[in-house]
Amino acid sequence: MSRAESLAVRAPSPLWTFGLLRSELVTTFRRWRTLALLGVLAAVPVLVGVAVRIETRGGAPSGRGGEGGPAFIAQITNNGLFLVFTALAATLPFFLPMAVGVIAGDAIAGEANSGTLRYLLVAPAGRTRLLLTKYVTTIAFCLVATLVVAVSALAVGALLFPLGDLTTISGTQITFADGLGRALLIALVVAASLTGLAALGLFVSTVTNSGIAAMATTVGLLITVQILDQIPQLHAIQPYLFSHYWLSFADLMREPVYWDDLVKNLELQALYAAVFGSAAWARFSAKDITA
Amino acid sequence: MDEASATEPDPAAGDAGDGPAAGDAGDGVIRTRALTKRYRGGQLAVDGLDLTVPAGSVFGFLGPNGSGKTTTIRMLMGLIEPTSGTARVLGHPMPRSSRAVLPHVGALIEGPALYGFLSGRDNLLRYDAADPTADPGTRRVRVAAALDRVGLTAAASKKAKAYSLGMKQRLGLAAALLQPRRLLVLDEPTNGLDPQGMREIRALVRELASDGTTVFLSSHLLDEIEQVCTHAAVMARGRLIVQGPVSELAAGARGRLVVTTPDTGEAVRVLKEQGVADVTADEDRVTGEPPERDLAEVNAALVTAGVRVRGFGVERASLEDAFVALTGEGFDVAG
């Protein structure tokens, strides 16, 4: 019975999980697909900025008022910083969550599809640890994607439009520095708005062995939820749809900030993360890895 | 002998709690008892498997496609939960002790799987980062050594999607060799390799075995098993047909008497007279089951009868003969 007791060669460092996380981050952000998604996201503010610039070249700023197009679009000509808010409002309903759906859906299913999952598990990465690493990486992608939109919008805004103090929705004036701070805060809130969908996508990813199927299902769910959120007769369930409070980030531009919907949004995201995170864990930790 | 009695933090105590089987646990690097896997569709993939892989052996795991080899390997590696029965690897129950056992096991399961968009070297760095016991300080050195061992140093910076099947196979082997291992589980390790590559892998397996690593090798190439393995087990339709040292398995099938002669007709007549059964003639070769009596007398009888003998001898039974004798079938896909 000499075999069993002598197994430990080197006690794992408590920090090794970060080694796995770093490897996961590097692997994710080196993929062409990830870079292409970020490239598309960076292009949206450029399109919006150039379109607004061309539209208002005749010196008649926002003649149609603020009704058409995403929030804040009318104010861009007065202050380039508003392009950040407009770009986030334009990408949040679809572009950003679609990108997150691709990354989250592919997280486990993509590894299963290519067979690399079995080698990570016999390394052994540990199922819970691998799942957590995948979720943290997906959330990191949410943040990076949102910041890419914000930074691209800020650059385009500064290039095409004047910058300066800005007027909040409530009509008060705040300094440009304060405005920048709010833009960063809004970016963080937008990134946090995507964490519920990220958990949902990760759960879908543990159910199938096909990366494409998982991505398509996650994006399909996103579209379905967005449609359900538009049907008035379904108002009873709408507060529980993960996208229902997404555009509440605009409330950060009020003076004083109107927190109710913002808090509801964050609570809802936490609920989705908890429910689908647990479901993903339950599914993945008991799953037979046959791929 | 169920997991319930074993406690993970103290493996020795856990083994003691296993009752009658406790003394045996150390005998085998791999030891399964009544290991069974029934998939959700009702298909019985592995049926009551009792497998013992002795320490230090090169163990050949044989069976047609679909006989349950891969399912067994996946259960041993903690990827699939058994329906019933137990599996112990390095004396610990699987899949419960995966964290303790798997760092000592290098595995190549159902061919290599790589990140095509990463270089060969980066693939190994990633797999090594997934091992909690791997020291990040020596990671690059160990990766370089593993690449060198399988002859991939020159192609290390190439993207893995540009690798040939043989190169991918080598990279998969390199991943199994990132750390010193107590057990190597190699599923069809020479798949996709040219004859020279096969020879290299066989040499590598022998070298590893001589260092004391137990090698568990699955293959459909009986010839390969015979060349490198000390022990073998044969599976068919989810069941273990036989296991034991290769020499004993091959001895189970009797060799054949082979006479090479231009006078085949006369030779057949004489051999039958001498008590040789199942005589068949094919061009200048006459073969049959060797009789009980001294073969020297059989030869003398041939010469006395004027049969011109070019060659005379008993061909050793191959593992393939043994396999056919055991399963009563060829080496085909199970239906």
Interface residues (C-beta under 8 A of the other chain):
Chain A: M1 S2 R3 A4 E5 L7 A8 V9 R10 A11 P12 S13 W16 G19 L20 R22 S23 T27 R30 R31 W32 S114 G115 T116 R118 Y119 L120 L121 V122 A123 P124 A125 G126 L130 A286 D288 I289 T290
Chain B: P11 A12 G14 D15 A22 G23 A25 G26 V29 A55 R74 M77 G78 L79 I80 E81 L90 G91 H92 S98 R99 A100 V101 L102 P103 H104 V105 A107 I109 E110 G111 P112 A113 L114 Y115 G116 F117 L118 L125 R126 Y127 D128 A129 A130 D131 P132 T133 A134 D135 P136 A175 Q179 P180
